[in-house]
Amino acid sequence: MVRAVQIAVSICVGLGVIGCGPRVRGDPNLAGAEAGVKIGDIAPAGPGGQSGAQLLKTINFSVYIIEVPAENADKLADLWSVLDSTPLRFNNASAFKANSFSIGFGQVRLWNKVYELLRGAGGQEIGTVSLLLADDQAGDLAVTGLNYKQKLSFVSSDLSPQSTTIGPGILALRIKATKIAAVQGACAFVAHPVFTVPVTSPVPQLAARARSREFPFTAAAFGLKMSAGDFLVLGPEKYIGDLTTLGGLFFSNPVGSVFFNPAERKPPERKPAVRVFLLVCVRMPMNY
């Protein structure tokens, strides 16, 4: 299940100069939320064809995507209780929670405990993504795809209920890391959900039109200072099967995944699921 997470963190932290694994490339799965979009083939946005010298200047993150049976979503409360929220900053912490987002900060010493809690909740790893971010440039972690238009409701930063129409396109987590000149080996990490449309045309006018359709959900923005070995766990406050809400679309998979627990001696069973994202800072450039 998530044993790979534990192993990878130990290797990446110990060999931070080398980094962790190849960058995942390819197009996000755009099967549509109604089909229970999988995120095993997700890929970050960003420039391609980077040279070795350019790669040495990137801030590297590994993202592990875990699915937990929706019936066990309440067990994630134990996960939040062992993680720290003190280092985190929000546009509005109440709005973040009202959109059913939860997050916690940890360091390497907590990995065994995090692994045990996810295993106890029936979690299974469904995908891994490597993000290589240039200083002060953003990259998108695709979460789920839409092949149709739909109305999406959310709670704004002033705590008022709002809605917007999105699709076709991708709901993603937009991540930006900026070096902190006064702090060696640290970056300012900020992220927020965003609806975006892949820019596939080299024509500036068409690219600008695609970007104009973006919608950032800044009410769920968060940030903190991170160094190699630090990690974040981002997940739902509770299970929401309604995919017309921001929290439901971002974290829920009502169609479900196949789960198997050998300890229960039962055949594999398809169950509605929730997504949990483990984001690890595995490397900072040497000249930071």
Summary of the structure (lengths in Angstrom):
residues: 288
radius of gyration: 18.3
end to end distance: 34.2
largest distance: 57.9
contacts: 944
relative contact order: 0.24
helix: 25%
strand: 39%
